[in-house]
Amino acid sequence: MNEETHERIDDAGPFWPMLNSADWRDTAATLQLWTQIVGKVRLALSPWLNHGWHVPLYVNARGLGTSPIHAGHRVFEIDFDFVEHRLVIRTADAPDRGFRLEPMSVATFYRQVMSELAAAGIKVAINTMPNEVPDPIPFPEDEVHGSYDASATSAFRQVLVQTDRVFRLFRTAFLGKASPVQFFWGSFDLAVTRFSGRRAPPHPGGVPGLPDEVTREAYSHEVSSAGFWPGNDQHPHASFYSYAYPAPTGFAQAKIEPEAARWSTQMGEWLLPYEAVRTAADPDAALMSFLQTTYHMHARAIQTVGWSAANLRVPIGIG
């Protein structure tokens, strides 16, 4: 990590809250499904954009939101307000609509969202089968998931805000094609991805709950991707991650900073526990070091086969 990078990052330690995955696992499972319902509204009304960039949500000042969605000649937005704990549907020609976020089943949440959209004059139908979750239950039938811990959700919002801030700074150091910092509701993670511009070998697919053609289009070109994931039952630890597709030779044996980073053979990516970042003397610097060292290792490997990463690099904070 260079001196210029360190000078541009403020000490934000107090703003990285504790996030115990075990304590909010039920809320996280419910939120993942709620965000899928809202995300699928955006998906249903949006033109296709390469690599699935028309489907994510985005971190905003109060939680997560769709950004503007066009419905014919009208435009609207849907926000998860994790400050006042409300679902807000906003249009230009009528008062905001919505309802309180509180413990309720996925089926109830689905009915309320669709009812509020209809009342706002927005016609939309979505695929009601969840994606990328084990044992999916159609939204209108899911009375199993219904937890909402407002305190834990507030902490999650704060983690997303701080992560989004550092990811946006990291994104500025690349001149090539790079995704926005975006929240994928299928896998329930915040991610930013860089592209070499070259075609990648066809992805084998096999992602549970995701059509292979979608996966193959998402990974049609070489990528270096990083993100934050709050964990699940199989891996109950909030973590930052970094992976490359296709993975370069020696990626798993690379020297990655900080020392708490570990290679996961099961997931095929580098993981850095959120707790290691939160408790670091300088959380921003720890996270930025992880992002930079994983990317630089990948970039050095790619250069050997024709991608000159040096031509795509600029100082952080200068785009």
C-alpha atoms as a printed R data frame, in Angstrom:
    type eleno elety resid chain resno       x       y       z
1   ATOM     1    CA   MET     A     1   0.000   0.000   0.000
2   ATOM     2    CA   ASN     A     2   1.588   3.281  -1.076
3   ATOM     3    CA   GLU     A     3   1.884   6.437   1.023
4   ATOM     4    CA   GLU     A     4  -0.491   8.404  -1.193
5   ATOM     5    CA   THR     A     5  -3.217   5.828  -0.622
6   ATOM     6    CA   HIS     A     6  -2.753   5.933   3.155
7   ATOM     7    CA   GLU     A     7  -2.847   9.736   3.226
8   ATOM     8    CA   ARG     A     8  -6.186   9.785   1.418
9   ATOM     9    CA   ILE     A     9  -7.902   7.437   3.908
10  ATOM    10    CA   ASP     A    10  -9.219   8.841   7.171
11  ATOM    11    CA   ASP     A    11  -9.321   6.825  10.371
12  ATOM    12    CA   ALA     A    12 -12.899   5.563  10.473
13  ATOM    13    CA   GLY     A    13 -12.553   2.995  13.259
14  ATOM    14    CA   PRO     A    14 -15.591   4.079  15.344
15  ATOM    15    CA   PHE     A    15 -17.807   3.789  12.277
16  ATOM    16    CA   TRP     A    16 -17.191   0.068  11.746
17  ATOM    17    CA   PRO     A    17 -19.731  -1.596  14.106
18  ATOM    18    CA   MET     A    18 -19.756  -5.127  15.439
19  ATOM    19    CA   LEU     A    19 -21.688  -7.491  13.160
20  ATOM    20    CA   ASN     A    20 -22.164 -10.928  14.676
21  ATOM    21    CA   SER     A    21 -23.515 -13.164  11.932
22  ATOM    22    CA   ALA     A    22 -24.862 -15.714  14.393
23  ATOM    23    CA   ASP     A    23 -26.928 -13.083  16.203
24  ATOM    24    CA   TRP     A    24 -28.739 -11.877  13.111
25  ATOM    25    CA   ARG     A    25 -28.765 -14.943  10.852
26  ATOM    26    CA   ASP     A    26 -32.586 -15.129  10.794
27  ATOM    27    CA   THR     A    27 -32.900 -11.427   9.990
28  ATOM    28    CA   ALA     A    28 -30.248 -11.744   7.267
29  ATOM    29    CA   ALA     A    29 -32.074 -14.700   5.698
30  ATOM    30    CA   THR     A    30 -35.328 -12.732   5.676
31  ATOM    31    CA   LEU     A    31 -33.689  -9.560   4.340
32  ATOM    32    CA   GLN     A    32 -32.074 -11.499   1.506
33  ATOM    33    CA   LEU     A    33 -35.517 -12.597   0.344
34  ATOM    34    CA   TRP     A    34 -37.068  -9.152   0.822
35  ATOM    35    CA   THR     A    35 -34.313  -7.562  -1.257
36  ATOM    36    CA   GLN     A    36 -34.893 -10.191  -3.944
37  ATOM    37    CA   ILE     A    37 -38.539  -9.152  -4.250
38  ATOM    38    CA   VAL     A    38 -37.596  -5.500  -4.697
39  ATOM    39    CA   GLY     A    39 -34.651  -6.360  -6.936
40  ATOM    40    CA   LYS     A    40 -36.889  -8.439  -9.191
41  ATOM    41    CA   VAL     A    41 -39.173  -5.453  -9.647
42  ATOM    42    CA   ARG     A    42 -36.188  -3.561 -11.032
43  ATOM    43    CA   LEU     A    43 -35.208  -6.593 -13.118
44  ATOM    44    CA   ALA     A    44 -38.701  -6.923 -14.620
45  ATOM    45    CA   LEU     A    45 -38.848  -3.286 -15.730
46  ATOM    46    CA   SER     A    46 -35.223  -2.724 -16.809
47  ATOM    47    CA   PRO     A    47 -33.537  -3.360 -20.171
48  ATOM    48    CA   TRP     A    48 -30.775  -5.940 -20.069
49  ATOM    49    CA   LEU     A    49 -27.344  -4.554 -19.264
50  ATOM    50    CA   ASN     A    50 -24.171  -6.614 -19.670
51  ATOM    51    CA   HIS     A    51 -23.050  -8.737 -16.728
52  ATOM    52    CA   GLY     A    52 -26.394  -8.314 -14.970
53  ATOM    53    CA   TRP     A    53 -25.767  -4.679 -14.043
54  ATOM    54    CA   HIS     A    54 -29.481  -3.906 -14.471
55  ATOM    55    CA   VAL     A    55 -30.458  -5.979 -11.427
56  ATOM    56    CA   PRO     A    56 -28.490  -4.838  -8.320
57  ATOM    57    CA   LEU     A    57 -29.431  -2.441  -5.553
58  ATOM    58    CA   TYR     A    58 -27.175   0.406  -4.415
59  ATOM    59    CA   VAL     A    59 -26.075   1.728  -1.055
60  ATOM    60    CA   ASN     A    60 -27.672   5.092  -0.366
61  ATOM    61    CA   ALA     A    61 -27.782   7.497   2.574
62  ATOM    62    CA   ARG     A    62 -30.356   5.458   4.481
63  ATOM    63    CA   GLY     A    63 -29.892   1.873   3.357
64  ATOM    64    CA   LEU     A    64 -30.345   0.214  -0.018
65  ATOM    65    CA   GLY     A    65 -32.238   1.419  -3.071
66  ATOM    66    CA   THR     A    66 -33.040   0.537  -6.643
67  ATOM    67    CA   SER     A    67 -32.062   3.885  -8.220
68  ATOM    68    CA   PRO     A    68 -34.618   5.189 -10.788
69  ATOM    69    CA   ILE     A    69 -36.793   2.566 -12.497
70  ATOM    70    CA   HIS     A    70 -38.741   3.534 -15.602
71  ATOM    71    CA   ALA     A    71 -42.314   2.261 -15.929
72  ATOM    72    CA   GLY     A    72 -43.405   3.500 -19.325
73  ATOM    73    CA   HIS     A    73 -43.174   7.282 -19.188
74  ATOM    74    CA   ARG     A    74 -43.128   7.330 -15.390
75  ATOM    75    CA   VAL     A    75 -40.193   6.819 -13.064
76  ATOM    76    CA   PHE     A    76 -40.050   5.527  -9.501
77  ATOM    77    CA   GLU     A    77 -37.628   4.251  -6.874
78  ATOM    78    CA   ILE     A    78 -37.876   1.728  -4.053
79  ATOM    79    CA   ASP     A    79 -35.722   2.200  -0.964
80  ATOM    80    CA   PHE     A    80 -35.032   0.115   2.091
81  ATOM    81    CA   ASP     A    81 -34.767   2.841   4.718
82  ATOM    82    CA   PHE     A    82 -32.758   1.153   7.481
83  ATOM    83    CA   VAL     A    83 -32.710   4.371   9.553
84  ATOM    84    CA   GLU     A    84 -36.453   4.726  10.095
85  ATOM    85    CA   HIS     A    85 -37.025   1.087   9.095
86  ATOM    86    CA   ARG     A    86 -39.457   1.602   6.268
87  ATOM    87    CA   LEU     A    87 -39.907   0.370   2.726
88  ATOM    88    CA   VAL     A    88 -40.414   3.498   0.621
89  ATOM    89    CA   ILE     A    89 -41.826   3.725  -2.916
90  ATOM    90    CA   ARG     A    90 -41.159   7.158  -4.369
91  ATOM    91    CA   THR     A    91 -42.657   8.695  -7.514
92  ATOM    92    CA   ALA     A    92 -42.625  12.237  -8.891
93  ATOM    93    CA   ASP     A    93 -46.394  12.645  -9.166
94  ATOM    94    CA   ALA     A    94 -47.681  11.437  -5.788
95  ATOM    95    CA   PRO     A    95 -46.701  11.311  -2.108
96  ATOM    96    CA   ASP     A    96 -44.320   8.572  -1.022
97  ATOM    97    CA   ARG     A    97 -45.909   5.219  -0.299
98  ATOM    98    CA   GLY     A    98 -44.636   2.333   1.790
99  ATOM    99    CA   PHE     A    99 -44.827   0.509   5.079
100 ATOM   100    CA   ARG     A   100 -42.867  -0.174   8.227
101 ATOM   101    CA   LEU     A   101 -40.094  -2.793   8.215
102 ATOM   102    CA   GLU     A   102 -40.780  -5.098  11.136
103 ATOM   103    CA   PRO     A   103 -41.088  -8.829  11.701
104 ATOM   104    CA   MET     A   104 -43.339 -10.193   8.938
105 ATOM   105    CA   SER     A   105 -43.262 -13.208   6.658
106 ATOM   106    CA   VAL     A   106 -41.850 -13.035   3.159
107 ATOM   107    CA   ALA     A   107 -45.359 -13.758   1.873
108 ATOM   108    CA   THR     A   108 -46.731 -10.734   3.746
109 ATOM   109    CA   PHE     A   109 -43.868  -8.515   2.553
110 ATOM   110    CA   TYR     A   110 -44.454  -9.637  -1.039
111 ATOM   111    CA   ARG     A   111 -48.176  -8.862  -0.863
112 ATOM   112    CA   GLN     A   112 -47.542  -5.440   0.659
113 ATOM   113    CA   VAL     A   113 -44.942  -4.476  -1.947
114 ATOM   114    CA   MET     A   114 -47.175  -5.516  -4.833
115 ATOM   115    CA   SER     A   115 -50.184  -3.783  -3.256
116 ATOM   116    CA   GLU     A   116 -48.297  -0.514  -2.775
117 ATOM   117    CA   LEU     A   117 -46.973  -0.615  -6.335
118 ATOM   118    CA   ALA     A   118 -50.475  -1.203  -7.686
119 ATOM   119    CA   ALA     A   119 -51.814   1.674  -5.587
120 ATOM   120    CA   ALA     A   120 -49.091   3.877  -7.085
121 ATOM   121    CA   GLY     A   121 -50.264   2.902 -10.569
122 ATOM   122    CA   ILE     A   122 -47.219   0.771 -11.340
123 ATOM   123    CA   LYS     A   123 -48.004  -2.490 -13.121
124 ATOM   124    CA   VAL     A   124 -45.368  -5.203 -12.761
125 ATOM   125    CA   ALA     A   125 -45.189  -8.984 -12.403
126 ATOM   126    CA   ILE     A   126 -42.092 -10.762 -11.112
127 ATOM   127    CA   ASN     A   127 -40.733 -14.292 -11.023
128 ATOM   128    CA   THR     A   128 -41.706 -15.322  -7.501
129 ATOM   129    CA   MET     A   129 -39.093 -18.072  -7.067
130 ATOM   130    CA   PRO     A   130 -36.061 -16.948  -5.001
131 ATOM   131    CA   ASN     A   131 -32.560 -17.270  -6.428
132 ATOM   132    CA   GLU     A   132 -29.306 -18.552  -4.935
133 ATOM   133    CA   VAL     A   133 -30.830 -19.784  -1.665
134 ATOM   134    CA   PRO     A   134 -31.169 -23.386  -0.451
135 ATOM   135    CA   ASP     A   135 -34.636 -24.953  -0.527
136 ATOM   136    CA   PRO     A   136 -36.356 -21.948  -2.136
137 ATOM   137    CA   ILE     A   137 -39.992 -21.237  -1.328
138 ATOM   138    CA   PRO     A   138 -42.048 -19.051  -3.690
139 ATOM   139    CA   PHE     A   139 -42.459 -15.592  -2.195
140 ATOM   140    CA   PRO     A   140 -46.275 -15.739  -1.930
141 ATOM   141    CA   GLU     A   141 -46.021 -19.020   0.020
142 ATOM   142    CA   ASP     A   142 -43.096 -18.286   2.350
143 ATOM   143    CA   GLU     A   143 -44.372 -18.101   5.920
144 ATOM   144    CA   VAL     A   144 -41.065 -19.520   7.229
145 ATOM   145    CA   HIS     A   145 -38.822 -16.454   7.037
146 ATOM   146    CA   GLY     A   146 -40.108 -13.448   8.947
147 ATOM   147    CA   SER     A   147 -37.427 -12.057  11.283
148 ATOM   148    CA   TYR     A   148 -36.425  -8.409  11.494
149 ATOM   149    CA   ASP     A   149 -34.009  -7.166  14.140
150 ATOM   150    CA   ALA     A   150 -33.873  -3.389  13.676
151 ATOM   151    CA   SER     A   151 -30.670  -2.968  15.704
152 ATOM   152    CA   ALA     A   152 -28.783  -5.612  13.729
153 ATOM   153    CA   THR     A   153 -30.089  -4.182  10.459
154 ATOM   154    CA   SER     A   154 -28.855  -0.726  11.467
155 ATOM   155    CA   ALA     A   155 -25.388  -2.178  12.080
156 ATOM   156    CA   PHE     A   156 -25.526  -3.898   8.681
157 ATOM   157    CA   ARG     A   157 -26.413  -0.570   7.047
158 ATOM   158    CA   GLN     A   158 -23.400   1.065   8.674
159 ATOM   159    CA   VAL     A   159 -21.099  -1.706   7.438
160 ATOM   160    CA   LEU     A   160 -22.468  -1.263   3.911
161 ATOM   161    CA   VAL     A   161 -21.946   2.508   4.059
162 ATOM   162    CA   GLN     A   162 -18.308   2.221   5.144
163 ATOM   163    CA   THR     A   163 -17.574  -0.606   2.708
164 ATOM   164    CA   ASP     A   164 -19.170   1.306  -0.162
165 ATOM   165    CA   ARG     A   165 -16.974   4.303   0.683
166 ATOM   166    CA   VAL     A   166 -13.715   2.311   0.570
167 ATOM   167    CA   PHE     A   167 -14.774   0.308  -2.498
168 ATOM   168    CA   ARG     A   168 -15.548   3.531  -4.376
169 ATOM   169    CA   LEU     A   169 -12.094   4.839  -3.562
170 ATOM   170    CA   PHE     A   170 -10.492   1.567  -4.681
171 ATOM   171    CA   ARG     A   171 -12.462   1.739  -7.936
172 ATOM   172    CA   THR     A   172 -10.879   5.097  -8.859
173 ATOM   173    CA   ALA     A   173  -7.447   3.516  -9.406
174 ATOM   174    CA   PHE     A   174  -8.486   1.724 -12.596
175 ATOM   175    CA   LEU     A   175  -8.929   3.179 -16.107
176 ATOM   176    CA   GLY     A   176 -10.502   0.117 -17.677
177 ATOM   177    CA   LYS     A   177 -14.053  -1.166 -17.505
178 ATOM   178    CA   ALA     A   178 -15.192  -1.429 -13.887
179 ATOM   179    CA   SER     A   179 -18.599  -2.035 -12.400
180 ATOM   180    CA   PRO     A   180 -20.327   0.363 -10.044
181 ATOM   181    CA   VAL     A   181 -20.237  -0.662  -6.394
182 ATOM   182    CA   GLN     A   182 -23.435  -2.680  -6.347
183 ATOM   183    CA   PHE     A   183 -25.433  -4.919  -4.057
184 ATOM   184    CA   PHE     A   184 -26.424  -8.240  -5.609
185 ATOM   185    CA   TRP     A   185 -29.609  -9.464  -3.955
186 ATOM   186    CA   GLY     A   186 -29.209 -13.043  -5.158
187 ATOM   187    CA   SER     A   187 -25.960 -13.701  -3.325
188 ATOM   188    CA   PHE     A   188 -26.637 -10.872  -0.818
189 ATOM   189    CA   ASP     A   189 -23.276  -9.164  -1.177
190 ATOM   190    CA   LEU     A   190 -21.770  -5.800  -2.069
191 ATOM   191    CA   ALA     A   191 -19.271  -6.054  -4.924
192 ATOM   192    CA   VAL     A   192 -17.029  -4.132  -7.304
193 ATOM   193    CA   THR     A   193 -15.484  -5.767 -10.370
194 ATOM   194    CA   ARG     A   194 -12.711  -4.895 -12.835
195 ATOM   195    CA   PHE     A   195 -12.544  -6.307 -16.365
196 ATOM   196    CA   SER     A   196  -9.494  -6.945 -18.531
197 ATOM   197    CA   GLY     A   197 -11.566  -6.581 -21.712
198 ATOM   198    CA   ARG     A   198 -10.680 -10.064 -22.966
199 ATOM   199    CA   ARG     A   199 -12.988 -13.045 -23.358
200 ATOM   200    CA   ALA     A   200 -12.818 -15.677 -20.620
201 ATOM   201    CA   PRO     A   201 -13.237 -19.441 -20.956
202 ATOM   202    CA   PRO     A   202 -16.920 -20.465 -20.709
203 ATOM   203    CA   HIS     A   203 -17.948 -20.624 -17.057
204 ATOM   204    CA   PRO     A   204 -19.004 -24.126 -15.959
205 ATOM   205    CA   GLY     A   205 -22.163 -22.760 -14.351
206 ATOM   206    CA   GLY     A   206 -23.759 -24.767 -11.595
207 ATOM   207    CA   VAL     A   207 -24.544 -21.846  -9.253
208 ATOM   208    CA   PRO     A   208 -27.576 -22.995  -7.243
209 ATOM   209    CA   GLY     A   209 -30.710 -21.081  -8.139
210 ATOM   210    CA   LEU     A   210 -29.095 -19.206 -11.028
211 ATOM   211    CA   PRO     A   211 -29.534 -20.186 -14.690
212 ATOM   212    CA   ASP     A   212 -26.247 -21.216 -16.298
213 ATOM   213    CA   GLU     A   213 -26.738 -18.764 -19.159
214 ATOM   214    CA   VAL     A   214 -26.880 -15.898 -16.672
215 ATOM   215    CA   THR     A   215 -23.705 -17.067 -14.951
216 ATOM   216    CA   ARG     A   216 -21.865 -17.523 -18.239
217 ATOM   217    CA   GLU     A   217 -22.812 -14.049 -19.441
218 ATOM   218    CA   ALA     A   218 -21.713 -12.540 -16.121
219 ATOM   219    CA   TYR     A   219 -18.298 -14.214 -16.478
220 ATOM   220    CA   SER     A   220 -17.969 -13.922 -20.250
221 ATOM   221    CA   HIS     A   221 -14.850 -11.744 -19.800
222 ATOM   222    CA   GLU     A   222 -11.873 -11.901 -17.439
223 ATOM   223    CA   VAL     A   223 -12.664 -10.329 -14.086
224 ATOM   224    CA   SER     A   224 -11.035  -9.392 -10.825
225 ATOM   225    CA   SER     A   225 -13.784  -8.956  -8.249
226 ATOM   226    CA   ALA     A   226 -13.942  -7.965  -4.587
227 ATOM   227    CA   GLY     A   227 -16.833  -7.676  -2.192
228 ATOM   228    CA   PHE     A   228 -18.375  -7.877   1.250
229 ATOM   229    CA   TRP     A   229 -20.608 -10.770   2.288
230 ATOM   230    CA   PRO     A   230 -22.373 -11.040   5.679
231 ATOM   231    CA   GLY     A   231 -22.143 -14.841   5.719
232 ATOM   232    CA   ASN     A   232 -24.706 -17.623   5.854
233 ATOM   233    CA   ASP     A   233 -25.319 -20.928   7.646
234 ATOM   234    CA   GLN     A   234 -22.514 -22.657   5.711
235 ATOM   235    CA   HIS     A   235 -20.010 -19.871   6.490
236 ATOM   236    CA   PRO     A   236 -21.356 -17.906   9.480
237 ATOM   237    CA   HIS     A   237 -18.718 -15.166   9.392
238 ATOM   238    CA   ALA     A   238 -19.048 -11.776   7.754
239 ATOM   239    CA   SER     A   239 -16.106 -11.448   5.362
240 ATOM   240    CA   PHE     A   240 -14.552  -9.427   2.606
241 ATOM   241    CA   TYR     A   241 -13.615 -11.504  -0.431
242 ATOM   242    CA   SER     A   242 -11.543 -11.295  -3.584
243 ATOM   243    CA   TYR     A   243 -11.449 -13.670  -6.546
244 ATOM   244    CA   ALA     A   244 -10.487 -13.780 -10.191
245 ATOM   245    CA   TYR     A   245 -12.073 -15.573 -13.113
246 ATOM   246    CA   PRO     A   246 -10.292 -17.383 -14.507
247 ATOM   247    CA   ALA     A   247  -8.048 -17.727 -11.465
248 ATOM   248    CA   PRO     A   248  -4.379 -17.205 -12.406
249 ATOM   249    CA   THR     A   249  -1.756 -19.798 -11.533
250 ATOM   250    CA   GLY     A   250  -0.461 -19.341  -8.007
251 ATOM   251    CA   PHE     A   251  -3.309 -17.093  -6.865
252 ATOM   252    CA   ALA     A   252  -4.016 -19.285  -3.840
253 ATOM   253    CA   GLN     A   253  -0.346 -19.153  -2.760
254 ATOM   254    CA   ALA     A   254   0.045 -15.381  -3.104
255 ATOM   255    CA   LYS     A   255   1.206 -13.161  -0.251
256 ATOM   256    CA   ILE     A   256  -1.903 -11.175   0.635
257 ATOM   257    CA   GLU     A   257  -2.212  -8.431   3.232
258 ATOM   258    CA   PRO     A   258  -3.256  -8.145   5.984
259 ATOM   259    CA   GLU     A   259  -2.099 -11.380   7.594
260 ATOM   260    CA   ALA     A   260  -5.644 -12.303   8.656
261 ATOM   261    CA   ALA     A   261  -6.562 -12.967   4.996
262 ATOM   262    CA   ARG     A   262  -6.968 -16.652   4.163
263 ATOM   263    CA   TRP     A   263  -7.493 -18.604   0.949
264 ATOM   264    CA   SER     A   264 -10.733 -20.626   0.919
265 ATOM   265    CA   THR     A   265 -10.402 -23.745  -1.198
266 ATOM   266    CA   GLN     A   266 -14.120 -24.378  -0.814
267 ATOM   267    CA   MET     A   267 -15.076 -20.972  -2.209
268 ATOM   268    CA   GLY     A   268 -12.082 -20.485  -4.493
269 ATOM   269    CA   GLU     A   269 -11.371 -16.985  -3.213
270 ATOM   270    CA   TRP     A   270  -9.466 -14.970  -0.638
271 ATOM   271    CA   LEU     A   271 -11.398 -14.113   2.513
272 ATOM   272    CA   LEU     A   272 -10.672 -11.434   5.095
273 ATOM   273    CA   PRO     A   273 -12.869 -11.618   8.213
274 ATOM   274    CA   TYR     A   274 -14.882  -8.465   8.797
275 ATOM   275    CA   GLU     A   275 -13.874  -8.644  12.454
276 ATOM   276    CA   ALA     A   276 -10.198  -8.362  11.467
277 ATOM   277    CA   VAL     A   277 -10.969  -5.130   9.629
278 ATOM   278    CA   ARG     A   278 -13.236  -3.738  12.346
279 ATOM   279    CA   THR     A   279 -10.651  -4.280  15.088
280 ATOM   280    CA   ALA     A   280  -7.638  -3.105  13.054
281 ATOM   281    CA   ALA     A   281  -5.819   0.052  14.158
282 ATOM   282    CA   ASP     A   282  -6.822   1.561  10.804
283 ATOM   283    CA   PRO     A   283  -9.804  -0.367   9.352
284 ATOM   284    CA   ASP     A   284  -9.813   1.558   6.072
285 ATOM   285    CA   ALA     A   285  -6.129   0.868   5.467
286 ATOM   286    CA   ALA     A   286  -6.536  -2.827   6.321
287 ATOM   287    CA   LEU     A   287  -9.372  -3.230   3.844
288 ATOM   288    CA   MET     A   288  -7.616  -1.215   1.135
289 ATOM   289    CA   SER     A   289  -4.486  -3.313   1.562
290 ATOM   290    CA   PHE     A   290  -6.547  -6.472   1.008
291 ATOM   291    CA   LEU     A   291  -8.183  -5.031  -2.107
292 ATOM   292    CA   GLN     A   292  -4.905  -3.855  -3.587
293 ATOM   293    CA   THR     A   293  -2.741  -6.881  -2.875
294 ATOM   294    CA   THR     A   294  -5.275  -9.373  -4.231
295 ATOM   295    CA   TYR     A   295  -5.829  -7.299  -7.371
296 ATOM   296    CA   HIS     A   296  -2.135  -6.650  -7.977
297 ATOM   297    CA   MET     A   297  -1.313 -10.344  -7.714
298 ATOM   298    CA   HIS     A   298  -4.006 -11.104 -10.262
299 ATOM   299    CA   ALA     A   299  -2.878  -8.261 -12.544
300 ATOM   300    CA   ARG     A   300   0.761  -9.445 -12.531
301 ATOM   301    CA   ALA     A   301  -0.360 -12.905 -13.619
302 ATOM   302    CA   ILE     A   302  -2.559 -11.487 -16.358
303 ATOM   303    CA   GLN     A   303   0.283  -9.362 -17.749
304 ATOM   304    CA   THR     A   304   2.165 -12.527 -18.688
305 ATOM   305    CA   VAL     A   305  -0.542 -13.311 -21.235
306 ATOM   306    CA   GLY     A   306  -0.969  -9.892 -22.761
307 ATOM   307    CA   TRP     A   307  -2.971  -7.599 -20.453
308 ATOM   308    CA   SER     A   308  -0.755  -4.702 -19.441
309 ATOM   309    CA   ALA     A   309  -2.316  -3.734 -16.123
310 ATOM   310    CA   ALA     A   310   0.125  -0.846 -15.791
311 ATOM   311    CA   ASN     A   311  -1.643   0.905 -18.668
312 ATOM   312    CA   LEU     A   312  -4.918   0.788 -16.705
313 ATOM   313    CA   ARG     A   313  -3.575   2.087 -13.388
314 ATOM   314    CA   VAL     A   314  -3.965   5.634 -12.039
315 ATOM   315    CA   PRO     A   315  -3.434   7.012  -8.527
316 ATOM   316    CA   ILE     A   316  -6.280   6.375  -6.109
317 ATOM   317    CA   GLY     A   317  -8.721   9.258  -5.968
318 ATOM   318    CA   ILE     A   318  -7.935  10.459  -9.490
319 ATOM   319    CA   GLY     A   319 -10.225   9.068 -12.170
